[in-house]
């Protein structure tokens, strides 16, 4: 019987069954095992085989859940939750109010997930060149998807120069503060929203 859950990646209010719960437990076991090994012997020195052994799963099972060691760290389970957040945004918002709504809702989706909100995970991404490069690629993809969303919402072309400049400016500011070690939780969200206010006011000093 499906029951309400707050399991990371499940999304608020979503009901899941036993099979999906078991999949989530296996993914968590692999991640936990990987993070223990990364802390003990380093990211570069840790192999997929070692992670699978530590998690007590087969090599085949590992690849059923993650495409690579890199994706153990980078991947999350929030695609559906993000899509639901986007779908819940009402029509008719101006571009800055739309940005505020997106930042607030997507921030809360991530903050509610123990893996995305894991400080050790982000420190590892920032410390390992291979992960940092891959994370930047993921960030670029997210900005591209955000551009498409804004284009659809506002009725503009995704190639519109004004739209691209707006997204580039906003995205750069958001990622700059999101990667800061000095801010987290509500303080980070408040800073992001304040940064949007400054952008809207023309960046006064």
N, C-alpha and C positions, 0 to 999 in steps of 0.2 A: 504493500500500500504506500502510495506517495505521501510524504509529509513535508511541512514547511521546513526550510533549512536556511542557515546562515553560512553554510560552507563556502569558503572562498571560491569565487568564480561562478557561484550559483545565481547571483543577482538577487536583490531584495524582493521578498514576497514570492519568489519562484518556487514551485514544487518539483521535487525530483524523486525518482524511484531508486530502489536498492542498487540496481545495476550501475546507474550513473554515480551514486555515492561511492561504490567500490572503485570506479574509475578515478574519481577524485582522490580517494585515499591512496591509490597507487601512484598517481602523479605527485602527490605530496610526499610520499615515501621516497620517490626518486629525487625530488628536489632537496629534501632534508638530508639524504645521504650525500648528495653532491656537495652541498654547502659544508657538511662536516669534513669531507675530504679536501675541499678547497682550502678550508681553514687550517687543516693539519699539514698538508703537503704542497699546497699551491695549486692554482688553476691550471697552469700549463702542464704540470706534472701528473695531473689526474686524468685517467682514461675512462672511456665509456665502460669498458669491462669492469673497472674498479667500482664505478658508481653502481652498476647493475648488481654486482656482488654485495656491496654494502647495503643496497636497498632490498636484497633478497628477491630479485627478479631475474629473468633470463635476459640475455643480450637481445633476443628478438622482441621481448616485451618492452625493453627500453625504447627501441626504435618505433614501436607501436604508439608510444606516447610522445616522443620527442625526436625531431629529425637529426639532432646533433647535440653534443655537449653544450655548445653555445646556446642553443634554444632552451635548454634546461633553465638557464638564467634569464634569458630575454623574454621568452614566451609567457603570456598570461592566459587566463581563461575568461576574459571579460568582453569578448566580442559581442555576444548577445546582449549583455547588460548595457554596453555602449550604444548599440543599435536601438535599444528600447529608450534610452535617454534622449537620443536624437529624435526619435519618432514622437516623443512627448512634447517637443518644443512647439509652442503655438505659432501660427503664422503672423506676419505683420510686424515683426520686430525690426527696428533699425539695426544697422550693421554693428554698432557698438553694444547695444543691448543684446543682440544675438551672441556676440562674443562673450559678454558677461555670463549669459545663460549657459553657453557651452562650457566655459571654463568652470563655472560653479558645479554643474551637473556631472561633468566628466571627472572633476577632481573628487567629488564625493563618491563616485563609483570606484575610483582607484583607492581612496582612503579607507573604504570599507572592506577592502580585500587585503588579507594579511600578507600575501606574497608580493603584490605590487607595492604595498606600504612597508616592505621589509627594508630597514636601513642597511643591513649587511649586504643585501642584494645590490643596492645602488652604489655602495662603496666599492664592491667588487667590480661593477661595470666601469666605474670611474678609474679604477686602479689598473685594469687589464687592457692593454692597447687593442687587442683583438675584439674584446667585448665592447669597448668604447666606439670603435669604428662601426661595428655591427649595429650598435644602439643608434648611432648617428644616421645610418641608413634607414633604420626603422622610423626614426624621427622625421626624416625627409619624406618617407612614405605617408606618415600621418599628416604632414602638412599638405601633401598633394591631395589626400582624401578630404581634408578640411576645406581646401580650395574648391573642390568639386561640390561639397555640401553647401558652401556659401553661394556658389554659382547657381545651383538649383534653387536655393531658398530665395535669392534676390532676383532671379531671372536674368542673370548676366552670363556671359560666356566665361568659361574657366580660363580663357586666354586674355580676358580683359585686363589691361595693364593696371588700372586703379585697384582692381580686386587683388591682383597678384602682389602689388606693393603693400596693400593693407595686410594681407595674410603674412607676407614675409616680415613686416615690421612687428606685427602682433606675435607671430610665432617665435621670432628671435627673442623678444622680451620674455615671453612665457617660459621658454626652455632655459633661458639664462637664470631666472629665479628658481625654477623647478629643480635645477641641478645644484643649487646652493646648499652648503652644509649648515648654514646659519639659520635656515628657516624650515619649519615643518608644521604639519597640522593646520590649525586655524590661522596661525600667523602667516603661513605661506599663502593660503587662499586670500587672506586680507591684503597681502602685498600684491598678489596678482591682480586683484580687482582694483587696487589703488593705481597700479601701473596702467590698467586700461583707462581709468579716469584721466591720467596724465596724457596718454595718447590722444584721447578725445579732445582734450583742451589744447592740443597742439604742442605738447612737450614744453610747458613753461618751466623756467628755472627760478 
